[in-house]
Amino acid sequence: MLRPPIESAEYTAAATAAVCRVPGVVQSMGRVGCALDNAAAEAFNSTLKVEFVHRHHFRTRAEARIKISTWIADFYNTTRRHSANGWPAPIPFEHQMARARTASTVQARTEVA
């Protein structure tokens, strides 16, 4: 027997939007039928499945959540190289960019003074 959901999608979307507004989070949604709007998320999901999920067996959803979160925090963001940013891992890349911004700000202030 099929039953309609207890809460409609419109209701949950409105509730989600209300929760996002409190801390100032701006929601973003791609255009309907345009796969490129979601390309980065799709690429990440593919990498996650190929490199981690399909290589492990999880006994429970809770175990999967913990192990996937750990993989993202301890490997994907810190060690795994990414072609999108010239091959360093994301966190070292962010540190490199922060140092470059600091150096350029110091140089600009020196030139102005």
Secondary structure as a PSIPRED ss2 file (coil, helix, strand):
# PSIPRED VFORMAT (PSIPRED V4.0)

   1 M C   1.000  0.000  0.000
   2 L C   1.000  0.000  0.000
   3 R C   1.000  0.000  0.000
   4 P C   1.000  0.000  0.000
   5 P C   1.000  0.000  0.000
   6 I C   1.000  0.000  0.000
   7 E C   1.000  0.000  0.000
   8 S C   1.000  0.000  0.000
   9 A H   0.000  1.000  0.000
  10 E H   0.000  1.000  0.000
  11 Y H   0.000  1.000  0.000
  12 T H   0.000  1.000  0.000
  13 A H   0.000  1.000  0.000
  14 A H   0.000  1.000  0.000
  15 A H   0.000  1.000  0.000
  16 T H   0.000  1.000  0.000
  17 A H   0.000  1.000  0.000
  18 A H   0.000  1.000  0.000
  19 V H   0.000  1.000  0.000
  20 C H   0.000  1.000  0.000
  21 R H   0.000  1.000  0.000
  22 V C   1.000  0.000  0.000
  23 P C   1.000  0.000  0.000
  24 G C   1.000  0.000  0.000
  25 V C   1.000  0.000  0.000
  26 V C   1.000  0.000  0.000
  27 Q C   1.000  0.000  0.000
  28 S C   1.000  0.000  0.000
  29 M C   1.000  0.000  0.000
  30 G C   1.000  0.000  0.000
  31 R C   1.000  0.000  0.000
  32 V C   1.000  0.000  0.000
  33 G C   1.000  0.000  0.000
  34 C C   1.000  0.000  0.000
  35 A H   0.000  1.000  0.000
  36 L H   0.000  1.000  0.000
  37 D H   0.000  1.000  0.000
  38 N H   0.000  1.000  0.000
  39 A H   0.000  1.000  0.000
  40 A H   0.000  1.000  0.000
  41 A H   0.000  1.000  0.000
  42 E H   0.000  1.000  0.000
  43 A H   0.000  1.000  0.000
  44 F H   0.000  1.000  0.000
  45 N H   0.000  1.000  0.000
  46 S H   0.000  1.000  0.000
  47 T H   0.000  1.000  0.000
  48 L H   0.000  1.000  0.000
  49 K H   0.000  1.000  0.000
  50 V H   0.000  1.000  0.000
  51 E H   0.000  1.000  0.000
  52 F C   1.000  0.000  0.000
  53 V H   0.000  1.000  0.000
  54 H H   0.000  1.000  0.000
  55 R H   0.000  1.000  0.000
  56 H C   1.000  0.000  0.000
  57 H C   1.000  0.000  0.000
  58 F C   1.000  0.000  0.000
  59 R C   1.000  0.000  0.000
  60 T C   1.000  0.000  0.000
  61 R H   0.000  1.000  0.000
  62 A H   0.000  1.000  0.000
  63 E H   0.000  1.000  0.000
  64 A H   0.000  1.000  0.000
  65 R H   0.000  1.000  0.000
  66 I H   0.000  1.000  0.000
  67 K H   0.000  1.000  0.000
  68 I H   0.000  1.000  0.000
  69 S H   0.000  1.000  0.000
  70 T H   0.000  1.000  0.000
  71 W H   0.000  1.000  0.000
  72 I H   0.000  1.000  0.000
  73 A H   0.000  1.000  0.000
  74 D H   0.000  1.000  0.000
  75 F H   0.000  1.000  0.000
  76 Y H   0.000  1.000  0.000
  77 N C   1.000  0.000  0.000
  78 T C   1.000  0.000  0.000
  79 T C   1.000  0.000  0.000
  80 R C   1.000  0.000  0.000
  81 R C   1.000  0.000  0.000
  82 H C   1.000  0.000  0.000
  83 S H   0.000  1.000  0.000
  84 A H   0.000  1.000  0.000
  85 N H   0.000  1.000  0.000
  86 G C   1.000  0.000  0.000
  87 W C   1.000  0.000  0.000
  88 P C   1.000  0.000  0.000
  89 A C   1.000  0.000  0.000
  90 P H   0.000  1.000  0.000
  91 I H   0.000  1.000  0.000
  92 P H   0.000  1.000  0.000
  93 F H   0.000  1.000  0.000
  94 E H   0.000  1.000  0.000
  95 H H   0.000  1.000  0.000
  96 Q H   0.000  1.000  0.000
  97 M H   0.000  1.000  0.000
  98 A H   0.000  1.000  0.000
  99 R H   0.000  1.000  0.000
 100 A H   0.000  1.000  0.000
 101 R H   0.000  1.000  0.000
 102 T H   0.000  1.000  0.000
 103 A H   0.000  1.000  0.000
 104 S H   0.000  1.000  0.000
 105 T H   0.000  1.000  0.000
 106 V H   0.000  1.000  0.000
 107 Q H   0.000  1.000  0.000
 108 A H   0.000  1.000  0.000
 109 R H   0.000  1.000  0.000
 110 T H   0.000  1.000  0.000
 111 E H   0.000  1.000  0.000
 112 V H   0.000  1.000  0.000
 113 A C   1.000  0.000  0.000
